[in-house]
Amino acid sequence: MRSISIIAAATLVTASAFAADLTPTAPHNPAVKTTAGNNPGAPVAGANSFTQREARSRIAARGFSNISALKKDKNGIWHGKALKDGTPVNVSLDYEGNVVTQ
């Protein structure tokens, strides 16, 4: 009877340790930012899954208008031209969703 108790206790400890290893962790570098601010290092090179339509929409959501000439470069960064408060600017969008002007 005592050996059954020891085996049961050992099984519980092992199962608890295994379950702890499977706990998901938050990503350290999210693909899309959820805050309004930009990454200070933006634009960040990386595999960009935004379509041209999605890129245009994200840039427009940040207050840009007349967005044109959008092209994705070899680093996965969308570049184009736009107006911000009536002023022409060059604009970029990276895979994290950061929108920056140059």
DOMAR-817353 format. One record per residue (C-alpha): x, y, z negated; residue in three letters. Coordinates in steps of 0.05 Angstrom, whole numbers. Layout:
# residues N
        u        v        w   residuo
        X        Y        Z       ALA
...
# end
This chain:
# residues 102
        u        v        w   residuo
        0        0        0       MET
       57       47      -17       ARG
       90       37       51       SER
       25       54       87       ILE
       23      120       48       SER
       95      136       67       ILE
       82      120      140       ILE
       19      163      141       ALA
       56      221      109       ALA
      114      215      158       ALA
       65      213      216       THR
       31      277      192       LEU
       97      314      184       VAL
      120      292      254       THR
       53      311      286       ALA
       54      380      252       SER
      125      394      276       ALA
      107      372      347       PHE
       45      417      347       ALA
       85      476      323       ALA
      132      469      384       ASP
       73      474      431       LEU
       48      540      405       THR
       48      590      463       PRO
       88      654      455       THR
       74      722      484       ALA
      113      738      547       PRO
      171      786      537       HIS
      166      814      607       ASN
       93      816      629       PRO
       79      817      704       ALA
       28      872      697       VAL
       32      927      645       LYS
      -31      938      604       THR
      -11     1007      577       THR
      -16     1073      615       ALA
       59     1087      609       GLY
      114     1063      655       ASN
      173     1020      640       ASN
      231     1070      631       PRO
      272     1030      682       GLY
      217     1032      735       ALA
      213     1015      791       PRO
      234      944      771       VAL
      255      895      826       ALA
      219      829      825       GLY
      171      783      861       ALA
      111      828      875       ASN
       44      794      886       SER
        4      858      899       PHE
      -27      862      967       THR
      -23      928     1005       GLN
      -96      942      986       ARG
      -82      928      912       GLU
      -19      972      914       ALA
      -59     1029      945       ARG
     -114     1021      892       SER
      -64     1021      834       ARG
      -29     1083      860       ILE
      -96     1119      870       ALA
     -117     1100      799       ALA
      -56     1139      774       ARG
      -81     1204      806       GLY
      -50     1201      875       PHE
      -88     1214      939       SER
      -76     1210     1015       ASN
      -32     1148     1004       ILE
        2     1127     1068       SER
       61     1089     1098       ALA
       60     1035     1044       LEU
      113      983     1056       LYS
      142      930     1010       LYS
      218      927     1009       ASP
      263      866     1000       LYS
      263      878      924       ASN
      187      872      920       GLY
      175      946      909       ILE
      120      982      948       TRP
      142     1050      975       HIS
       98     1103     1008       GLY
       78     1175     1013       LYS
       21     1208      974       ALA
       -5     1273      946       LEU
       -3     1288      871       LYS
      -40     1351      851       ASP
      -35     1374      924       GLY
       41     1365      927       THR
       71     1313      975       PRO
      112     1260      939       VAL
      146     1194      953       ASN
      114     1141      909       VAL
      134     1070      888       SER
       98     1012      855       LEU
      135      953      825       ASP
      111      883      805       TYR
       96      906      734       GLU
       47      958      759       GLY
       93     1018      745       ASN
       78     1077      791       VAL
      135     1126      798       VAL
      152     1186      843       THR
      219     1202      872       GLN
# end
